[in-house]
Amino acid sequence: MNQLDELREILLEEDRRDLAAIRRRVDDPAVRAREMAEILPRALQISEAADDARLSAALQNPVTHCIKQTIQRDTQTFADALFPVMGPAIRRAISEALQGLVESINAAVESSLTPRGLRWRLEAWRTGSSYGSVALKHTLRYRVEQALLIHRVSGLLIDHVGVDDLPSKDNDAVAGMLLVVQDFVRDSFAPDSTDTLETLELGDHFVWVVEGPYAILACVIRNAAPAELRTHLSEVLEDIHAEYGTALETYHGDRDRLPGLSLEMERVLLSERQNSEQAKAKSAWWPAVFLLLAVLGGVGWLGWRQWQENASLDRVRTGLASLPGFIPLSINPEGGLVHVDGLLDPLAPQPRQWLQDLGIDAGLLALKTRPYHSLAPGFILARARAQLRPPAGVQADLDKHGNLRFSGVAGSDWIRQAEAVWMLPDGVRSVDFSGLTPDAGSLLAALRRRLNPPPEAQVSLKGEVVQLTGELPWDWLNTVPGFLAGLDWVQGLEYGPIHIPEWERVKAQADVLRTIKVHFVEASTPRADAYVEIERAVEYIRELRELTEALRVPLRLTVVGSSDGVGDRDRNLELRRDRAKLVAQMLQRRLGDRLAEATAVDPAFAASDTPDPDLRRAWFRVELPREPQVPEYAP
């Protein structure tokens, strides 16, 4: 390398590096893409701010092509995106179409059955027109039937809209002729004026012309329209210029630059029917009303029938839902009947009767039930009562865990039978009989069986206390406390008026013994009949001893000596002692024991000179200090 090359290398090194960097940026697509991504949004903003239509025109075809391809690949995404817009638009279009249809039908029906309608039919037949067109001509106040948007400079037809029932025409030729007529009028009558042709009239049709900076709006109107319509047409034309002004200024027949223009044009297609205040229109209101009432009546009748069926079905559903022990599986109306399928507890009320009691007609009920056992507390208790059959005084309670408890007063026989039941009712986990108290009848019967009282004894209950009355044998009476000890419910023993036969026997024997007298002849010599009386006394004394020992009652027996009072007092006292001792000795020999303190002297003394054999005697004093002590019982 010579010096010139070295100098060139030194001077151009930096430029060479910059050129290499530029070449890499140009040759590398990734680098160019990043740079374009940075400047493209700003470029779009600048173009939009400058209102440059070239960018929109340049992007229109590529964007349209992209949208078409995207729709073909992913239709659902576009459908979801357009749903919020298309739904209201479709509903509005359908609503307007139905409204127009109803108005047309109403107008036709309103006039078809009247003399005026007959005249219109005759006119339609005479002119060869349809009845609808004739009726429309007579009932329509005005209607904008066509609207043409014409370019002001070139005379080209930009857009055309019209009602559907008009015959098609060469709209481009119409637009051109309209401009020719307008130029002719201006040149012929006011060549130097800026005024324009605003209205043309041909029979019952009018052409209203509204001019704008770049376009002219011409509307063909049937019948005379109000002045307010021209204001509306001007507003529509102003809106079109505001939205499409740039495209209209440079318009050369390219309709693609005016998307959505037809929607704006359709805003001028207005119509208004004659006021119903006119007498001719009012004269035929009744056919429409009649037809409307007929339709409403039919619809109302069908609706009422359907409502009645639904209400009846709802009542059946509500009634069966409130039926205890019934689970509805399906309730369906079919063939004029209400088919019900469900589960029914055998203890539940019958569904038909239940519905009738609620005032619901069950005549159309087709019922199919299958048995099951409801676990509702009421049905568990009912099954328990049906199985155990408790008496009237027994209360049954079921807790939330399925434990059944009986309380109240019941017969002991039923209690024993219930306790012996081993199979519990469905839904019952355990049975508690601790709250039961045997009733008085069963308790008394059990008590009598246990005590086995004699016929003369009366056994009764006062609460939990046993009462005894009547004639109570002593031996049986002493067994009562032992029998009561085995009854834990007995809390005491009481006595009413009672008679102990053994005690009555003691008192009777004692009274007889007191009447026995052992007489003496003189001094201490017994009379002949004395030995007989002694034997009688021995028998009574023996029986008295046995009875009093059994009754655990003390017996005090005393032999008392008496005299007739002849002689002095001491002599009489001595005789009395001797006579009492003699009788006591005789009794001792007969009874085999000794009577302690068994003799006594009659303290009564009256001196007498006359002997009295009846007073020469010995007699018996019998003392019973107390009555027998009846046995007591305390639990």
Backbone torsions as a table, in degrees:
resi	resn	phi	psi	omega
1	MET	NA	126.8	180.0
2	ASN	-83.7	180.0	-176.2
3	GLN	-68.2	-31.5	178.7
4	LEU	-65.7	-41.0	178.0
5	ASP	-65.5	-38.4	178.7
6	GLU	-64.8	-40.8	179.2
7	LEU	-64.4	-41.2	178.4
8	ARG	-62.8	-38.3	179.8
9	GLU	-63.2	-39.9	-178.7
10	ILE	-69.9	-42.2	-175.1
11	LEU	-74.5	-34.8	-174.3
12	LEU	-101.9	7.2	-177.6
13	GLU	-61.1	-47.1	-177.7
14	GLU	-66.1	-40.7	178.5
15	ASP	-65.1	-36.0	178.9
16	ARG	-64.3	-40.5	178.8
17	ARG	-65.7	-40.6	179.1
18	ASP	-64.6	-39.3	179.6
19	LEU	-65.5	-38.9	177.8
20	ALA	-64.1	-40.3	178.6
21	ALA	-64.1	-41.5	178.9
22	ILE	-64.8	-39.9	179.1
23	ARG	-62.7	-39.8	178.7
24	ARG	-64.1	-40.4	179.3
25	ARG	-63.8	-37.1	-178.4
26	VAL	-75.7	-38.9	-175.6
27	ASP	-80.6	-22.2	-175.3
28	ASP	-93.2	110.8	-179.5
29	PRO	-62.3	-34.6	-177.6
30	ALA	-64.0	-40.4	-179.8
31	VAL	-66.8	-42.9	179.6
32	ARG	-63.7	-37.1	-180.0
33	ALA	-64.5	-42.1	179.1
34	ARG	-63.7	-41.6	-179.4
35	GLU	-66.6	-39.6	178.6
36	MET	-65.8	-37.0	178.6
37	ALA	-62.7	-30.2	-179.4
38	GLU	-77.1	-35.6	-173.4
39	ILE	-98.5	-17.5	-175.3
40	LEU	-65.3	-46.1	178.9
41	PRO	-58.8	-40.8	-178.7
42	ARG	-67.3	-37.5	179.0
43	ALA	-64.3	-39.6	178.1
44	LEU	-64.9	-39.8	178.8
45	GLN	-63.8	-41.9	-179.6
46	ILE	-65.6	-41.0	-179.8
47	SER	-65.9	-40.1	178.9
48	GLU	-67.0	-39.2	179.6
49	ALA	-67.0	-33.4	-179.7
50	ALA	-82.1	-0.5	-179.6
51	ASP	53.8	44.8	-178.9
52	ASP	-87.3	113.8	-178.0
53	ALA	-75.6	-13.8	-177.3
54	ARG	-64.4	-38.9	-180.0
55	LEU	-63.9	-44.5	179.3
56	SER	-61.9	-42.1	179.3
57	ALA	-65.4	-38.0	-179.4
58	ALA	-69.1	-34.7	-176.7
59	LEU	-87.5	-12.4	-172.1
60	GLN	-62.8	-52.8	-178.3
61	ASN	-65.7	-47.7	178.2
62	PRO	-59.9	-41.9	-179.2
63	VAL	-65.6	-41.1	178.4
64	THR	-61.9	-42.9	178.4
65	HIS	-62.2	-42.2	179.1
66	CYS	-63.5	-42.1	-179.2
67	ILE	-64.0	-41.4	178.9
68	LYS	-61.7	-45.8	179.6
69	GLN	-63.8	-39.7	-179.7
70	THR	-65.5	-39.6	178.5
71	ILE	-63.9	-39.9	179.3
72	GLN	-65.0	-37.3	-178.4
73	ARG	-79.0	-40.7	-172.8
74	ASP	-135.9	79.0	-177.9
75	THR	-67.4	-37.0	-174.5
76	GLN	-63.2	-38.0	-179.2
77	THR	-61.7	-45.4	178.5
78	PHE	-67.0	-34.8	177.9
79	ALA	-63.6	-41.6	177.7
80	ASP	-65.1	-38.2	-178.4
81	ALA	-69.5	-36.5	-177.3
82	LEU	-86.7	-7.6	-176.7
83	PHE	-57.1	-47.1	-179.4
84	PRO	-62.5	-24.1	-178.0
85	VAL	-92.9	-43.5	-174.6
86	MET	-69.8	-36.0	-178.4
87	GLY	-57.6	-58.4	178.5
88	PRO	-59.8	-36.7	-179.4
89	ALA	-65.3	-43.0	179.6
90	ILE	-65.2	-43.5	179.4
91	ARG	-62.2	-40.3	-180.0
92	ARG	-65.1	-42.1	-179.8
93	ALA	-64.6	-43.2	179.4
94	ILE	-64.1	-42.1	180.0
95	SER	-61.2	-44.2	-179.7
96	GLU	-67.2	-38.3	179.0
97	ALA	-65.8	-43.9	178.5
98	LEU	-64.7	-38.6	179.2
99	GLN	-62.9	-43.5	177.5
100	GLY	-64.3	-39.5	178.9
101	LEU	-63.6	-44.2	179.5
102	VAL	-62.8	-41.6	179.4
103	GLU	-63.6	-40.6	179.4
104	SER	-65.5	-45.3	178.8
105	ILE	-62.4	-42.5	-179.6
106	ASN	-61.7	-44.1	-179.9
107	ALA	-65.3	-40.9	-179.3
108	ALA	-67.0	-45.3	179.7
109	VAL	-65.9	-38.2	-177.1
110	GLU	-61.2	-32.3	-174.7
111	SER	-109.8	-6.6	-172.7
112	SER	-74.8	-28.4	-175.2
113	LEU	-104.0	20.5	-178.1
114	THR	-117.0	163.3	174.7
115	PRO	-56.7	-37.4	178.1
116	ARG	-62.4	-40.7	178.0
117	GLY	-63.9	-37.7	177.0
118	LEU	-64.3	-39.2	177.4
119	ARG	-62.6	-41.2	179.5
120	TRP	-64.3	-38.8	177.6
121	ARG	-64.2	-39.7	177.4
122	LEU	-63.9	-41.4	177.7
123	GLU	-63.9	-41.0	178.5
124	ALA	-63.6	-40.5	179.1
125	TRP	-67.1	-37.9	-177.7
126	ARG	-71.1	-39.6	-177.0
127	THR	-90.5	-9.6	-178.2
128	GLY	77.9	12.5	178.4
129	SER	-93.0	166.6	176.4
130	SER	-77.8	154.8	179.5
131	TYR	-63.8	-34.8	-179.9
132	GLY	-62.9	-41.3	-179.6
133	SER	-67.9	-38.4	178.0
134	VAL	-65.9	-44.4	178.8
135	ALA	-63.2	-37.8	179.4
136	LEU	-65.3	-38.2	-179.3
137	LYS	-63.3	-38.4	-176.2
138	HIS	-85.2	-23.6	-176.4
139	THR	-101.3	-12.6	-176.8
140	LEU	-89.4	128.1	175.6
141	ARG	-74.5	-50.7	172.2
142	TYR	-159.6	159.6	176.1
143	ARG	-155.0	131.7	173.8
144	VAL	-82.3	106.8	-173.0
145	GLU	-91.1	-29.7	179.9
146	GLN	-144.4	151.2	174.9
147	ALA	-139.4	129.2	-179.6
148	LEU	-122.4	132.3	175.2
149	LEU	-106.6	115.9	-172.0
150	ILE	-117.8	135.1	177.1
151	HIS	-67.4	131.8	-170.7
152	ARG	-69.9	-33.1	-174.8
153	VAL	-88.4	-52.6	-172.8
154	SER	-87.6	-18.7	-177.4
155	GLY	77.8	7.5	178.6
156	LEU	-72.0	143.9	175.5
157	LEU	-77.7	117.6	-179.4
158	ILE	-83.7	-46.7	-178.4
159	ASP	-156.6	155.9	179.8
160	HIS	-144.9	134.0	174.8
161	VAL	-134.7	154.2	179.8
162	GLY	-165.0	171.5	178.4
163	VAL	-73.5	160.7	-170.6
164	ASP	-76.5	-25.1	-172.0
165	ASP	-91.0	12.8	179.1
166	LEU	-95.0	144.5	176.1
167	PRO	-68.9	150.1	-177.4
168	SER	-76.7	146.0	179.2
169	LYS	-134.6	170.1	175.1
170	ASP	-80.8	93.8	-173.1
171	ASN	-68.6	-31.3	177.9
172	ASP	-63.9	-41.7	178.6
173	ALA	-66.0	-38.8	178.6
174	VAL	-62.0	-42.5	-179.6
175	ALA	-63.8	-43.0	179.8
176	GLY	-63.9	-42.9	-179.7
177	MET	-65.3	-33.6	179.5
178	LEU	-63.7	-41.5	178.2
179	LEU	-66.8	-37.1	178.9
180	VAL	-63.2	-43.8	179.2
181	VAL	-63.4	-40.2	-179.1
182	GLN	-65.4	-42.3	178.2
183	ASP	-65.6	-37.6	179.6
184	PHE	-63.4	-43.3	-180.0
185	VAL	-65.1	-42.5	-178.7
186	ARG	-66.1	-43.7	-177.3
187	ASP	-70.0	-31.8	-175.0
188	SER	-82.1	-36.7	-171.2
189	PHE	-111.4	-31.1	-178.1
190	ALA	-148.0	74.5	-175.9
191	PRO	-67.1	-28.1	-178.1
192	ASP	-97.3	2.0	-176.7
193	SER	-94.1	154.0	176.0
194	THR	-93.8	0.4	179.1
195	ASP	-67.0	155.1	-177.7
196	THR	-126.7	165.8	176.3
197	LEU	-73.2	127.0	-176.9
198	GLU	-109.8	-29.7	-173.7
199	THR	-142.4	136.9	169.8
200	LEU	-122.9	144.8	-177.3
201	GLU	-129.9	131.9	177.9
202	LEU	-143.2	100.8	-176.9
203	GLY	64.4	-126.8	178.1
204	ASP	-95.1	14.7	178.0
205	HIS	-111.7	143.3	178.7
206	PHE	-128.8	146.3	174.4
207	VAL	-116.1	116.3	178.5
208	TRP	-102.4	132.0	-177.0
209	VAL	-116.7	128.9	176.5
210	VAL	-125.7	125.3	-175.9
211	GLU	-101.9	146.8	173.9
212	GLY	-127.7	-178.7	-178.1
213	PRO	-60.9	-38.6	-173.6
214	TYR	-120.5	-15.4	-175.0
215	ALA	-143.5	157.8	178.2
216	ILE	-118.5	134.0	177.8
217	LEU	-105.6	117.3	178.9
218	ALA	-115.5	127.1	-175.9
219	CYS	-123.1	129.6	175.6
220	VAL	-92.1	121.0	-172.2
221	ILE	-122.4	130.5	173.3
222	ARG	-86.1	129.5	-179.4
223	ASN	69.3	167.5	-176.2
224	ALA	-75.9	127.8	-179.0
225	ALA	-99.8	156.4	177.5
226	PRO	-70.6	160.7	-178.1
227	ALA	-65.0	-24.5	-179.1
228	GLU	-63.8	-23.0	-179.2
229	LEU	-66.3	-36.8	179.5
230	ARG	-63.2	-37.9	177.2
231	THR	-61.8	-41.5	178.9
232	HIS	-64.6	-40.0	179.0
233	LEU	-64.3	-39.5	178.4
234	SER	-63.8	-40.3	179.5
235	GLU	-64.8	-39.5	178.1
236	VAL	-64.4	-43.8	179.4
237	LEU	-63.7	-38.6	177.1
238	GLU	-63.2	-41.3	178.4
239	ASP	-63.6	-37.4	179.4
240	ILE	-65.9	-43.0	178.1
241	HIS	-66.1	-35.2	-179.6
242	ALA	-66.5	-34.0	-175.5
243	GLU	-92.1	-34.9	-174.6
244	TYR	-120.8	26.0	-175.3
245	GLY	-57.9	-48.1	-177.7
246	THR	-63.1	-44.2	-179.8
247	ALA	-66.9	-36.7	179.3
248	LEU	-68.9	-35.1	-178.6
249	GLU	-62.7	-38.9	-176.9
250	THR	-108.4	27.6	-174.6
251	TYR	-72.0	131.6	177.8
252	HIS	-135.0	29.0	178.6
253	GLY	99.2	0.1	-179.1
254	ASP	-87.2	91.8	-177.7
255	ARG	-67.9	-20.4	-177.8
256	ASP	-63.9	-19.3	180.0
257	ARG	-81.3	-1.4	-177.4
258	LEU	-122.5	61.1	179.8
259	PRO	-68.3	139.4	176.5
260	GLY	80.6	6.8	-177.6
261	LEU	-67.5	-35.5	-178.0
262	SER	-62.5	-34.8	178.1
263	LEU	-63.1	-39.9	177.5
264	GLU	-66.5	-38.5	-178.8
265	MET	-66.5	-33.6	-178.1
266	GLU	-67.0	-12.7	178.4
267	ARG	-67.1	-19.7	-177.8
268	VAL	-89.9	-8.1	-178.1
269	LEU	-79.8	74.3	-178.4
270	LEU	-103.2	159.3	176.4
271	SER	-151.3	159.3	179.1
272	GLU	-150.9	127.9	179.3
273	ARG	-85.3	166.1	-179.8
274	GLN	-63.3	147.4	-179.4
275	ASN	-62.9	136.1	-179.8
276	SER	-68.6	-4.5	178.7
277	GLU	-75.4	-14.3	179.6
278	GLN	-66.7	141.4	-171.9
279	ALA	-64.9	-36.7	-176.9
280	LYS	-67.9	-37.0	179.7
281	ALA	-70.5	-32.6	-176.7
282	LYS	-77.7	-19.6	-173.9
283	SER	-69.4	-15.9	-175.4
284	ALA	-119.6	36.7	-179.0
285	TRP	-76.6	-26.0	-171.5
286	TRP	-69.3	-32.4	177.4
287	PRO	-62.8	-41.6	179.2
288	ALA	-64.7	-41.1	178.7
289	VAL	-64.0	-41.4	179.3
290	PHE	-61.7	-47.0	179.1
291	LEU	-63.1	-42.1	179.4
292	LEU	-63.2	-42.9	178.2
293	LEU	-63.8	-38.5	178.5
294	ALA	-63.4	-45.4	178.9
295	VAL	-63.5	-46.8	179.6
296	LEU	-63.3	-37.5	177.9
297	GLY	-63.0	-45.3	178.2
298	GLY	-62.8	-46.3	178.5
299	VAL	-62.9	-41.1	179.6
300	GLY	-64.0	-40.4	179.3
301	TRP	-64.3	-45.2	177.2
302	LEU	-62.3	-42.1	178.4
303	GLY	-64.5	-39.1	179.4
304	TRP	-66.1	-40.9	177.0
305	ARG	-61.6	-44.3	179.4
306	GLN	-65.0	-41.8	178.4
307	TRP	-63.2	-40.2	179.9
308	GLN	-64.6	-42.3	178.0
309	GLU	-64.1	-43.6	178.9
310	ASN	-64.5	-41.3	179.1
311	ALA	-64.5	-41.6	178.0
312	SER	-63.4	-41.7	178.4
313	LEU	-64.6	-39.9	178.0
314	ASP	-64.8	-38.6	178.1
315	ARG	-65.2	-40.4	178.0
316	VAL	-63.4	-44.9	179.0
317	ARG	-60.1	-46.5	-178.8
318	THR	-64.1	-43.1	-179.6
319	GLY	-64.3	-43.7	179.6
320	LEU	-70.1	-31.3	176.9
321	ALA	-65.5	-28.9	179.2
322	SER	-88.2	-3.4	-179.8
323	LEU	-75.8	117.0	179.3
324	PRO	-70.0	140.5	178.5
325	GLY	82.0	12.8	-179.6
326	PHE	-127.8	131.6	177.1
327	ILE	-118.5	107.6	178.8
328	PRO	-73.9	128.8	176.6
329	LEU	-93.6	-36.1	177.4
330	SER	-157.5	141.5	175.8
331	ILE	-134.2	109.1	-174.4
332	ASN	-134.7	132.3	172.5
333	PRO	-81.4	133.3	-178.7
334	GLU	-159.4	128.2	177.0
335	GLY	62.5	33.1	-180.0
336	GLY	79.9	1.8	178.4
337	LEU	-118.9	160.0	175.0
338	VAL	-105.8	107.4	-177.9
339	HIS	-87.4	122.5	-177.1
340	VAL	-121.7	128.5	176.1
341	ASP	-124.4	130.2	-177.3
342	GLY	-167.1	-180.0	178.7
343	LEU	-105.5	132.5	-175.2
344	LEU	-129.7	126.2	174.7
345	ASP	-71.4	137.2	179.7
346	PRO	-58.5	-25.3	-179.8
347	LEU	-88.7	-3.5	-177.2
348	ALA	-79.2	156.8	174.6
349	PRO	-63.7	154.9	177.7
350	GLN	-70.4	132.6	-175.9
351	PRO	-57.6	-40.8	-178.4
352	ARG	-62.6	-48.3	180.0
353	GLN	-64.9	-36.6	179.1
354	TRP	-61.7	-45.4	179.5
355	LEU	-65.6	-39.4	178.8
356	GLN	-64.7	-38.2	177.2
357	ASP	-64.7	-27.8	177.3
358	LEU	-85.2	1.5	-179.1
359	GLY	81.0	21.8	-178.9
360	ILE	-106.4	131.6	-179.9
361	ASP	-69.6	118.3	179.9
362	ALA	-105.3	13.4	-178.3
363	GLY	-68.1	-28.6	-179.0
364	LEU	-98.3	20.1	-176.6
365	LEU	-92.5	119.8	173.2
366	ALA	-102.0	103.0	-168.4
367	LEU	-105.2	134.4	174.4
368	LYS	-135.0	115.3	-176.1
369	THR	-124.3	154.7	174.2
370	ARG	-126.0	139.6	-175.2
371	PRO	-73.8	147.8	172.4
372	TYR	-158.5	164.7	179.3
373	HIS	-104.1	115.8	177.8
374	SER	-74.2	139.9	177.9
375	LEU	-97.6	18.6	172.9
376	ALA	-67.7	143.6	-176.7
377	PRO	-54.1	-38.1	-178.7
378	GLY	-62.7	-40.2	-179.5
379	PHE	-75.6	-34.0	175.7
380	ILE	-61.8	-45.0	178.2
381	LEU	-64.1	-39.7	180.0
382	ALA	-64.1	-41.8	177.6
383	ARG	-66.1	-38.5	178.0
384	ALA	-63.2	-42.3	178.5
385	ARG	-66.6	-39.2	179.7
386	ALA	-65.6	-33.6	-178.9
387	GLN	-81.7	-43.4	-175.0
388	LEU	-92.2	-23.1	177.8
389	ARG	51.0	64.4	179.4
390	PRO	-70.8	151.9	176.8
391	PRO	-67.5	174.8	-172.1
392	ALA	-63.8	-31.7	-175.1
393	GLY	-84.5	8.6	-175.4
394	VAL	-102.7	130.8	177.5
395	GLN	-104.1	131.1	179.4
396	ALA	-111.4	130.8	179.5
397	ASP	-128.5	139.6	-179.1
398	LEU	-122.7	124.0	178.1
399	ASP	-87.2	177.8	-174.8
400	LYS	-69.8	-13.9	179.7
401	HIS	-94.1	2.0	179.4
402	GLY	87.1	17.0	178.2
403	ASN	-90.7	123.5	-177.0
404	LEU	-100.2	129.1	-178.8
405	ARG	-126.9	128.8	176.8
406	PHE	-101.6	140.7	177.3
407	SER	-143.0	159.9	179.9
408	GLY	117.6	-160.4	-176.7
409	VAL	-112.1	129.3	-178.9
410	ALA	-143.9	161.7	176.2
411	GLY	-70.6	145.2	-178.3
412	SER	-64.7	-32.3	178.5
413	ASP	-63.4	-44.6	179.0
414	TRP	-65.0	-38.0	179.7
415	ILE	-61.3	-43.8	179.5
416	ARG	-64.2	-41.9	179.6
417	GLN	-65.7	-41.4	-179.5
418	ALA	-66.0	-39.5	179.4
419	GLU	-67.6	-21.9	-179.2
420	ALA	-85.4	-8.3	179.9
421	VAL	-70.2	128.8	-176.7
422	TRP	-104.2	-22.1	179.2
423	MET	-99.0	114.6	-177.6
424	LEU	-81.1	152.7	176.0
425	PRO	-63.8	157.0	178.2
426	ASP	-59.4	133.1	179.1
427	GLY	91.0	-5.9	-178.7
428	VAL	-104.5	125.2	179.3
429	ARG	-90.8	-36.6	-179.3
430	SER	-153.6	159.5	-179.8
431	VAL	-126.6	131.2	-179.0
432	ASP	-116.7	118.6	179.2
433	PHE	-104.4	9.3	-174.9
434	SER	-68.0	-20.3	180.0
435	GLY	-84.7	3.8	-178.2
436	LEU	-89.8	142.4	173.9
437	THR	-122.6	126.2	178.2
438	PRO	-58.9	143.4	-179.6
439	ASP	-73.8	165.3	-174.5
440	ALA	-62.1	-38.8	-179.0
441	GLY	-62.8	-47.4	-179.6
442	SER	-69.3	-36.6	176.9
443	LEU	-63.2	-43.0	-178.9
444	LEU	-66.5	-39.4	178.2
445	ALA	-64.1	-43.3	177.2
446	ALA	-63.7	-38.4	179.6
447	LEU	-64.6	-43.4	179.5
448	ARG	-65.5	-38.5	176.6
449	ARG	-62.4	-35.4	-177.6
450	ARG	-76.8	-41.7	-176.9
451	LEU	-81.6	-29.2	-177.3
452	ASN	49.4	61.4	-175.8
453	PRO	-71.4	155.5	174.9
454	PRO	-66.8	163.4	-176.1
455	PRO	-59.8	-32.9	-176.2
456	GLU	-80.2	-8.2	-177.8
457	ALA	-92.1	139.9	175.5
458	GLN	-110.9	124.8	178.8
459	VAL	-112.7	128.6	179.4
460	SER	-141.4	169.7	-179.7
461	LEU	-121.8	136.7	171.9
462	LYS	-121.9	89.4	-171.7
463	GLY	71.1	-117.0	178.7
464	GLU	-109.8	19.5	-179.7
465	VAL	-111.9	132.3	179.9
466	VAL	-85.8	133.0	177.6
467	GLN	-116.9	133.4	179.4
468	LEU	-118.1	132.7	175.9
469	THR	-140.8	169.3	177.5
470	GLY	92.4	-157.1	-177.8
471	GLU	-90.3	116.5	-173.6
472	LEU	-117.0	107.3	175.7
473	PRO	-60.0	142.6	-173.8
474	TRP	-64.3	-43.8	-178.8
475	ASP	-61.9	-44.4	179.0
476	TRP	-66.7	-38.1	-178.1
477	LEU	-62.5	-34.0	-179.6
478	ASN	-75.7	-13.2	176.6
479	THR	-88.2	-13.7	-174.6
480	VAL	-60.4	-49.5	-179.3
481	PRO	-56.6	-37.6	179.3
482	GLY	-66.0	-38.9	177.7
483	PHE	-68.2	-38.4	-179.1
484	LEU	-69.2	-24.3	-178.3
485	ALA	-62.5	-23.4	179.4
486	GLY	-86.6	0.3	179.9
487	LEU	-111.7	106.2	-174.4
488	ASP	-72.5	-16.1	-179.0
489	TRP	-84.9	-12.1	179.9
490	VAL	-79.7	125.8	-176.7
491	GLN	-109.6	0.0	178.8
492	GLY	176.4	172.9	-178.7
493	LEU	-136.4	127.3	178.6
494	GLU	-127.6	156.9	-179.8
495	TYR	-121.2	136.8	170.8
496	GLY	-97.5	-153.5	174.2
497	PRO	-64.0	116.2	-176.5
498	ILE	-125.5	158.1	174.3
499	HIS	-132.5	123.5	176.0
500	ILE	-98.7	111.9	-174.1
501	PRO	-59.5	-35.2	179.0
502	GLU	-64.2	-38.5	179.5
503	TRP	-69.7	-38.1	176.0
504	GLU	-63.6	-36.6	176.8
505	ARG	-64.9	-40.3	178.3
506	VAL	-60.2	-47.6	-178.1
507	LYS	-65.0	-37.2	178.8
508	ALA	-67.6	-43.6	178.9
509	GLN	-63.9	-39.0	179.1
510	ALA	-64.2	-38.0	178.6
511	ASP	-65.5	-39.3	178.5
512	VAL	-67.3	-42.3	-179.3
513	LEU	-62.2	-33.3	179.0
514	ARG	-68.3	-20.5	-179.3
515	THR	-88.4	-9.1	-178.6
516	ILE	-76.6	128.8	179.3
517	LYS	-123.0	131.2	175.6
518	VAL	-104.8	109.2	-174.7
519	HIS	-91.5	155.0	179.2
520	PHE	-123.8	151.6	177.7
521	VAL	-79.2	-63.8	176.2
522	GLU	-143.0	151.9	177.5
523	ALA	47.5	-116.5	-175.5
524	SER	-114.3	28.8	-179.5
525	THR	-96.9	116.8	-179.0
526	PRO	-67.6	148.7	176.3
527	ARG	-75.7	167.0	-173.0
528	ALA	-61.4	-37.3	-177.4
529	ASP	-83.6	1.6	-176.6
530	ALA	-65.0	-34.3	-176.6
531	TYR	-69.4	-31.4	177.2
532	VAL	-66.7	-42.9	179.2
533	GLU	-64.9	-34.9	178.3
534	ILE	-62.2	-43.2	-179.5
535	GLU	-63.1	-39.2	178.0
536	ARG	-62.7	-45.0	-178.6
537	ALA	-62.7	-37.9	-179.7
538	VAL	-61.3	-42.8	-179.0
539	GLU	-62.9	-44.9	-179.2
540	TYR	-66.4	-38.4	-179.3
541	ILE	-65.7	-41.4	179.2
542	ARG	-60.4	-46.0	-178.8
543	GLU	-65.7	-39.4	178.4
544	LEU	-62.3	-41.0	-180.0
545	ARG	-63.3	-43.7	-179.9
546	GLU	-62.6	-44.1	-177.5
547	LEU	-67.7	-44.6	-178.2
548	THR	-68.0	-34.1	176.2
549	GLU	-65.6	-39.7	178.6
550	ALA	-66.8	-38.2	-179.6
551	LEU	-81.8	-4.7	-177.3
552	ARG	54.4	46.6	178.0
553	VAL	-117.8	130.4	179.0
554	PRO	-67.6	143.1	178.5
555	LEU	-120.6	124.2	177.5
556	ARG	-114.4	115.1	-178.2
557	LEU	-116.7	126.5	-177.3
558	THR	-131.6	132.5	173.9
559	VAL	-91.9	122.2	-175.6
560	VAL	-111.8	127.4	178.5
561	GLY	-95.5	145.6	-179.7
562	SER	-133.5	163.3	179.0
563	SER	-143.7	168.8	-177.1
564	ASP	-89.7	-4.0	175.3
565	GLY	87.7	6.4	177.3
566	VAL	-79.0	128.2	-177.4
567	GLY	102.5	-173.2	-177.5
568	ASP	-80.5	175.6	-174.5
569	ARG	-68.2	-43.6	-177.1
570	ASP	-63.5	-40.8	178.8
571	ARG	-61.4	-41.8	-180.0
572	ASN	-65.3	-39.3	178.8
573	LEU	-65.5	-38.7	179.7
574	GLU	-65.3	-44.5	179.2
575	LEU	-60.5	-40.9	-177.6
576	ARG	-63.8	-42.4	178.9
577	ARG	-65.5	-41.6	-177.6
578	ASP	-64.9	-44.2	-178.7
579	ARG	-62.9	-41.6	179.8
580	ALA	-65.6	-40.8	179.8
581	LYS	-65.7	-39.4	-178.1
582	LEU	-62.8	-44.8	-179.8
583	VAL	-66.2	-38.1	179.2
584	ALA	-64.2	-38.4	179.0
585	GLN	-66.5	-40.6	179.7
586	MET	-63.4	-39.0	178.0
587	LEU	-67.7	-36.1	-178.8
588	GLN	-65.0	-40.8	179.0
589	ARG	-65.6	-32.2	-177.6
590	ARG	-82.0	-35.7	-175.8
591	LEU	-90.3	-18.3	177.2
592	GLY	80.5	11.9	176.2
593	ASP	-143.5	178.3	-174.8
594	ARG	-109.3	136.2	177.7
595	LEU	-90.9	108.4	-179.7
596	ALA	-73.4	128.9	-179.3
597	GLU	50.6	45.3	-174.7
598	ALA	-92.3	0.5	-178.5
599	THR	-119.6	153.9	179.0
600	ALA	-158.2	163.2	-179.3
601	VAL	-110.5	134.8	178.0
602	ASP	-66.1	118.1	-174.3
603	PRO	-72.7	-19.0	-178.1
604	ALA	-73.4	130.8	-179.3
605	PHE	-141.6	132.0	175.2
606	ALA	-139.5	119.4	-178.8
607	ALA	-64.7	141.5	-178.7
608	SER	-147.9	146.3	176.3
609	ASP	-99.2	-8.2	-176.7
610	THR	-105.0	124.0	179.1
611	PRO	-66.3	143.5	178.9
612	ASP	-134.3	102.2	-176.1
613	PRO	-62.0	-28.2	-176.8
614	ASP	-68.9	-25.2	-179.9
615	LEU	-86.3	-6.2	177.5
616	ARG	-87.7	88.5	-170.1
617	ARG	-157.2	175.4	170.4
618	ALA	-135.1	140.2	-178.0
619	TRP	-136.1	175.9	-170.3
620	PHE	-116.4	130.5	173.6
621	ARG	-103.1	121.1	-178.5
622	VAL	-114.4	123.4	-179.1
623	GLU	-121.9	131.8	175.4
624	LEU	-119.7	99.2	-171.3
625	PRO	-60.7	-33.1	-177.1
626	ARG	-152.2	165.2	177.7
627	GLU	-83.4	165.9	179.6
628	PRO	-64.7	145.3	177.5
629	GLN	-89.4	113.1	-179.5
630	VAL	-69.8	147.6	-179.1
631	PRO	-68.4	146.8	177.7
632	GLU	-110.9	163.3	178.8
633	TYR	-140.3	129.3	175.0
634	ALA	-134.0	125.0	-177.1
635	PRO	-67.7	NA	NA
